[in-house]
Amino acid sequence: MTVLPQEWDWVKSRDPVWETPAQECYYYVWRWKELGLRRFVDLGCGLGRHALQFAQEGYEVTAFDLSQSGLDALAATAADRELTMELVRGDVQALPFADNTFDCLLSYHCIYHTDLKGLEQAVREIARVTRPGGEVFLTLNSTLSPNYTKAGPEYRRLDVRTLQYVKDGEVGTPHCYVNAHEAAELFSGFEMLQFRHVEDYSFLGKKGCHFHIHARVL
């Protein structure tokens, strides 16, 4: 049985880090504009740090998230900045969009909030809603992350690849971890443009490891 994602409570998680675009995304704002890719979706938009960034650059933006509190906060911010975008609530494993809807897709620290079967389904949905020739950039949790290799009592292990946090604002949220082979296999039906393993530190000073995947839909 697939582990379902949990709705994030953004009322309790308003750290400024979630309102600042990730540095990698400045590149994709530029790249996709140069390629003429205009219809953009931010999967797992949260408070909308990337949806707002792309909207400010003239993209046709759809912001998608499971959390109503995040979408409500984003709607208020977009209105304050006089930015137009479509806000949609739902689950990344069953996207409510027609085939080939988007030219480009971003999902930053989002689609791994499930188990491996759920992750596989999310990738299938990403391929379905992004048009052939369109590009995607997303992140996955790595099994080399200390959160996985040295998981303490604050984590509940649901299966060999899935941990559930039982602390802070992430209580009940599943996190799936994959190795390099599994990450590459998930995107075997795409043209891989860049595949990187990144060690980084969160705003809490904790080390994490992620795969950054940039691919083209075939």
Contacts in CASP RR format, 6 or more apart in sequence:
PFRMAT RR
TARGET T0000
AUTHOR 0000-0000-0000
METHOD contacts of the structure
MODEL  1
MTVLPQEWDWVKSRDPVWETPAQECYYYVWRWKELGLRRFVDLGCGLGRH
ALQFAQEGYEVTAFDLSQSGLDALAATAADRELTMELVRGDVQALPFADN
TFDCLLSYHCIYHTDLKGLEQAVREIARVTRPGGEVFLTLNSTLSPNYTK
AGPEYRRLDVRTLQYVKDGEVGTPHCYVNAHEAAELFSGFEMLQFRHVED
YSFLGKKGCHFHIHARVL
2 93 0 8 1.000
2 114 0 8 1.000
2 115 0 8 1.000
2 117 0 8 1.000
2 118 0 8 1.000
2 121 0 8 1.000
3 114 0 8 1.000
3 115 0 8 1.000
3 117 0 8 1.000
3 118 0 8 1.000
3 158 0 8 1.000
3 162 0 8 1.000
3 174 0 8 1.000
3 176 0 8 1.000
4 91 0 8 1.000
4 114 0 8 1.000
5 66 0 8 1.000
5 91 0 8 1.000
5 92 0 8 1.000
5 93 0 8 1.000
5 113 0 8 1.000
5 114 0 8 1.000
5 173 0 8 1.000
5 174 0 8 1.000
6 66 0 8 1.000
6 113 0 8 1.000
6 172 0 8 1.000
6 173 0 8 1.000
6 174 0 8 1.000
7 66 0 8 1.000
7 67 0 8 1.000
7 68 0 8 1.000
7 69 0 8 1.000
8 46 0 8 1.000
8 65 0 8 1.000
8 66 0 8 1.000
8 67 0 8 1.000
8 69 0 8 1.000
8 70 0 8 1.000
8 169 0 8 1.000
8 170 0 8 1.000
8 173 0 8 1.000
9 67 0 8 1.000
9 69 0 8 1.000
9 169 0 8 1.000
10 18 0 8 1.000
10 46 0 8 1.000
10 47 0 8 1.000
10 67 0 8 1.000
10 69 0 8 1.000
10 70 0 8 1.000
10 73 0 8 1.000
11 69 0 8 1.000
12 169 0 8 1.000
13 169 0 8 1.000
14 47 0 8 1.000
15 203 0 8 1.000
17 202 0 8 1.000
17 203 0 8 1.000
18 46 0 8 1.000
18 47 0 8 1.000
18 49 0 8 1.000
19 47 0 8 1.000
19 48 0 8 1.000
19 49 0 8 1.000
20 49 0 8 1.000
21 49 0 8 1.000
21 50 0 8 1.000
21 53 0 8 1.000
22 49 0 8 1.000
22 50 0 8 1.000
22 108 0 8 1.000
24 137 0 8 1.000
24 212 0 8 1.000
25 50 0 8 1.000
25 53 0 8 1.000
25 106 0 8 1.000
25 108 0 8 1.000
25 137 0 8 1.000
26 53 0 8 1.000
28 104 0 8 1.000
28 106 0 8 1.000
28 137 0 8 1.000
29 53 0 8 1.000
29 54 0 8 1.000
29 57 0 8 1.000
29 59 0 8 1.000
31 135 0 8 1.000
32 40 0 8 1.000
32 59 0 8 1.000
32 103 0 8 1.000
32 104 0 8 1.000
32 135 0 8 1.000
33 57 0 8 1.000
33 59 0 8 1.000
35 135 0 8 1.000
36 103 0 8 1.000
37 103 0 8 1.000
37 104 0 8 1.000
37 134 0 8 1.000
37 135 0 8 1.000
38 58 0 8 1.000
38 59 0 8 1.000
38 60 0 8 1.000
38 103 0 8 1.000
39 59 0 8 1.000
39 60 0 8 1.000
39 62 0 8 1.000
39 101 0 8 1.000
39 102 0 8 1.000
39 103 0 8 1.000
39 104 0 8 1.000
40 54 0 8 1.000
40 59 0 8 1.000
40 60 0 8 1.000
40 61 0 8 1.000
40 62 0 8 1.000
40 102 0 8 1.000
40 103 0 8 1.000
40 104 0 8 1.000
40 105 0 8 1.000
40 106 0 8 1.000
41 61 0 8 1.000
41 62 0 8 1.000
41 63 0 8 1.000
41 64 0 8 1.000
41 97 0 8 1.000
41 101 0 8 1.000
41 102 0 8 1.000
41 104 0 8 1.000
41 105 0 8 1.000
41 106 0 8 1.000
41 129 0 8 1.000
42 48 0 8 1.000
42 50 0 8 1.000
42 51 0 8 1.000
42 54 0 8 1.000
42 61 0 8 1.000
42 62 0 8 1.000
42 63 0 8 1.000
42 64 0 8 1.000
42 106 0 8 1.000
42 107 0 8 1.000
43 64 0 8 1.000
43 92 0 8 1.000
43 95 0 8 1.000
43 105 0 8 1.000
43 106 0 8 1.000
43 107 0 8 1.000
43 110 0 8 1.000
43 111 0 8 1.000
43 126 0 8 1.000
43 138 0 8 1.000
44 64 0 8 1.000
44 65 0 8 1.000
44 66 0 8 1.000
44 92 0 8 1.000
44 107 0 8 1.000
44 108 0 8 1.000
44 110 0 8 1.000
44 111 0 8 1.000
45 51 0 8 1.000
45 63 0 8 1.000
45 64 0 8 1.000
45 65 0 8 1.000
45 70 0 8 1.000
45 71 0 8 1.000
45 74 0 8 1.000
46 63 0 8 1.000
46 65 0 8 1.000
46 67 0 8 1.000
46 70 0 8 1.000
46 71 0 8 1.000
46 73 0 8 1.000
46 74 0 8 1.000
47 70 0 8 1.000
47 73 0 8 1.000
47 74 0 8 1.000
47 77 0 8 1.000
48 63 0 8 1.000
48 70 0 8 1.000
48 73 0 8 1.000
48 74 0 8 1.000
48 77 0 8 1.000
50 106 0 8 1.000
50 108 0 8 1.000
51 61 0 8 1.000
51 63 0 8 1.000
51 74 0 8 1.000
51 78 0 8 1.000
51 85 0 8 1.000
52 74 0 8 1.000
52 77 0 8 1.000
52 78 0 8 1.000
52 81 0 8 1.000
52 83 0 8 1.000
54 61 0 8 1.000
54 106 0 8 1.000
55 61 0 8 1.000
55 78 0 8 1.000
55 83 0 8 1.000
55 84 0 8 1.000
55 85 0 8 1.000
56 81 0 8 1.000
56 83 0 8 1.000
61 83 0 8 1.000
61 84 0 8 1.000
61 85 0 8 1.000
61 86 0 8 1.000
62 85 0 8 1.000
62 86 0 8 1.000
62 87 0 8 1.000
62 88 0 8 1.000
62 97 0 8 1.000
62 102 0 8 1.000
63 71 0 8 1.000
63 74 0 8 1.000
63 85 0 8 1.000
63 86 0 8 1.000
63 87 0 8 1.000
63 88 0 8 1.000
64 88 0 8 1.000
64 89 0 8 1.000
64 90 0 8 1.000
64 92 0 8 1.000
64 95 0 8 1.000
65 71 0 8 1.000
65 89 0 8 1.000
65 90 0 8 1.000
66 89 0 8 1.000
66 90 0 8 1.000
66 91 0 8 1.000
66 92 0 8 1.000
67 89 0 8 1.000
68 89 0 8 1.000
71 87 0 8 1.000
71 89 0 8 1.000
74 87 0 8 1.000
75 87 0 8 1.000
78 84 0 8 1.000
78 85 0 8 1.000
88 96 0 8 1.000
88 97 0 8 1.000
90 96 0 8 1.000
92 107 0 8 1.000
92 110 0 8 1.000
92 111 0 8 1.000
92 122 0 8 1.000
92 125 0 8 1.000
92 126 0 8 1.000
93 114 0 8 1.000
93 118 0 8 1.000
93 121 0 8 1.000
93 122 0 8 1.000
93 125 0 8 1.000
94 125 0 8 1.000
95 125 0 8 1.000
95 126 0 8 1.000
95 128 0 8 1.000
95 129 0 8 1.000
97 129 0 8 1.000
98 129 0 8 1.000
99 128 0 8 1.000
99 129 0 8 1.000
100 129 0 8 1.000
100 130 0 8 1.000
100 131 0 8 1.000
100 132 0 8 1.000
101 129 0 8 1.000
101 130 0 8 1.000
101 131 0 8 1.000
102 129 0 8 1.000
102 130 0 8 1.000
102 131 0 8 1.000
102 134 0 8 1.000
103 130 0 8 1.000
103 131 0 8 1.000
103 134 0 8 1.000
103 135 0 8 1.000
104 130 0 8 1.000
104 134 0 8 1.000
104 135 0 8 1.000
104 136 0 8 1.000
105 126 0 8 1.000
105 129 0 8 1.000
105 130 0 8 1.000
105 135 0 8 1.000
105 136 0 8 1.000
105 137 0 8 1.000
105 138 0 8 1.000
106 136 0 8 1.000
106 137 0 8 1.000
106 138 0 8 1.000
107 126 0 8 1.000
107 136 0 8 1.000
107 137 0 8 1.000
107 138 0 8 1.000
107 139 0 8 1.000
108 137 0 8 1.000
108 138 0 8 1.000
108 139 0 8 1.000
109 139 0 8 1.000
109 210 0 8 1.000
110 138 0 8 1.000
110 139 0 8 1.000
111 119 0 8 1.000
111 122 0 8 1.000
111 123 0 8 1.000
111 126 0 8 1.000
111 138 0 8 1.000
111 140 0 8 1.000
112 119 0 8 1.000
112 139 0 8 1.000
112 140 0 8 1.000
112 141 0 8 1.000
112 175 0 8 1.000
112 176 0 8 1.000
112 177 0 8 1.000
112 178 0 8 1.000
113 173 0 8 1.000
113 174 0 8 1.000
113 175 0 8 1.000
113 176 0 8 1.000
114 122 0 8 1.000
114 162 0 8 1.000
114 174 0 8 1.000
114 176 0 8 1.000
115 158 0 8 1.000
115 159 0 8 1.000
115 161 0 8 1.000
115 162 0 8 1.000
115 174 0 8 1.000
115 176 0 8 1.000
116 159 0 8 1.000
116 161 0 8 1.000
116 162 0 8 1.000
116 176 0 8 1.000
116 178 0 8 1.000
116 182 0 8 1.000
118 176 0 8 1.000
119 140 0 8 1.000
119 176 0 8 1.000
119 178 0 8 1.000
119 186 0 8 1.000
120 186 0 8 1.000
123 186 0 8 1.000
123 187 0 8 1.000
126 136 0 8 1.000
126 138 0 8 1.000
127 189 0 8 1.000
127 190 0 8 1.000
127 217 0 8 1.000
130 136 0 8 1.000
130 217 0 8 1.000
131 217 0 8 1.000
132 217 0 8 1.000
132 218 0 8 1.000
133 216 0 8 1.000
133 217 0 8 1.000
133 218 0 8 1.000
134 216 0 8 1.000
134 217 0 8 1.000
135 193 0 8 1.000
135 214 0 8 1.000
135 215 0 8 1.000
135 216 0 8 1.000
135 217 0 8 1.000
136 190 0 8 1.000
136 213 0 8 1.000
136 214 0 8 1.000
136 215 0 8 1.000
136 216 0 8 1.000
136 217 0 8 1.000
137 212 0 8 1.000
137 213 0 8 1.000
137 214 0 8 1.000
138 212 0 8 1.000
138 213 0 8 1.000
139 210 0 8 1.000
139 211 0 8 1.000
139 212 0 8 1.000
139 213 0 8 1.000
140 176 0 8 1.000
140 178 0 8 1.000
140 183 0 8 1.000
140 186 0 8 1.000
140 210 0 8 1.000
140 211 0 8 1.000
140 213 0 8 1.000
141 147 0 8 1.000
141 148 0 8 1.000
141 175 0 8 1.000
141 176 0 8 1.000
141 177 0 8 1.000
141 178 0 8 1.000
141 209 0 8 1.000
141 210 0 8 1.000
141 211 0 8 1.000
142 148 0 8 1.000
142 177 0 8 1.000
142 178 0 8 1.000
142 179 0 8 1.000
142 180 0 8 1.000
142 183 0 8 1.000
142 197 0 8 1.000
142 208 0 8 1.000
142 209 0 8 1.000
142 210 0 8 1.000
142 211 0 8 1.000
143 149 0 8 1.000
143 161 0 8 1.000
143 177 0 8 1.000
143 178 0 8 1.000
143 179 0 8 1.000
144 179 0 8 1.000
144 197 0 8 1.000
144 209 0 8 1.000
145 177 0 8 1.000
145 207 0 8 1.000
145 208 0 8 1.000
145 209 0 8 1.000
145 210 0 8 1.000
146 206 0 8 1.000
146 207 0 8 1.000
146 208 0 8 1.000
146 209 0 8 1.000
147 155 0 8 1.000
147 163 0 8 1.000
147 175 0 8 1.000
147 177 0 8 1.000
147 206 0 8 1.000
147 208 0 8 1.000
148 163 0 8 1.000
148 177 0 8 1.000
151 157 0 8 1.000
151 163 0 8 1.000
154 165 0 8 1.000
154 166 0 8 1.000
154 167 0 8 1.000
155 163 0 8 1.000
155 164 0 8 1.000
155 165 0 8 1.000
155 166 0 8 1.000
156 163 0 8 1.000
156 164 0 8 1.000
156 165 0 8 1.000
156 166 0 8 1.000
157 163 0 8 1.000
157 164 0 8 1.000
158 164 0 8 1.000
158 174 0 8 1.000
161 176 0 8 1.000
161 177 0 8 1.000
161 178 0 8 1.000
162 174 0 8 1.000
162 175 0 8 1.000
162 176 0 8 1.000
162 177 0 8 1.000
163 174 0 8 1.000
163 175 0 8 1.000
163 177 0 8 1.000
164 172 0 8 1.000
164 173 0 8 1.000
164 174 0 8 1.000
164 175 0 8 1.000
165 171 0 8 1.000
165 172 0 8 1.000
165 173 0 8 1.000
165 175 0 8 1.000
166 172 0 8 1.000
178 186 0 8 1.000
178 211 0 8 1.000
180 197 0 8 1.000
180 211 0 8 1.000
183 195 0 8 1.000
183 211 0 8 1.000
183 213 0 8 1.000
184 192 0 8 1.000
184 195 0 8 1.000
187 213 0 8 1.000
187 215 0 8 1.000
189 218 0 8 1.000
190 215 0 8 1.000
190 216 0 8 1.000
190 217 0 8 1.000
190 218 0 8 1.000
191 215 0 8 1.000
191 216 0 8 1.000
191 217 0 8 1.000
191 218 0 8 1.000
192 213 0 8 1.000
192 214 0 8 1.000
192 215 0 8 1.000
193 214 0 8 1.000
193 215 0 8 1.000
193 216 0 8 1.000
194 212 0 8 1.000
194 213 0 8 1.000
194 214 0 8 1.000
195 211 0 8 1.000
195 212 0 8 1.000
195 213 0 8 1.000
195 214 0 8 1.000
196 211 0 8 1.000
196 212 0 8 1.000
196 213 0 8 1.000
197 209 0 8 1.000
197 210 0 8 1.000
197 211 0 8 1.000
198 209 0 8 1.000
198 210 0 8 1.000
198 211 0 8 1.000
198 212 0 8 1.000
199 207 0 8 1.000
199 208 0 8 1.000
199 209 0 8 1.000
200 207 0 8 1.000
200 208 0 8 1.000
200 209 0 8 1.000
200 210 0 8 1.000
201 207 0 8 1.000
201 208 0 8 1.000
202 208 0 8 1.000
END
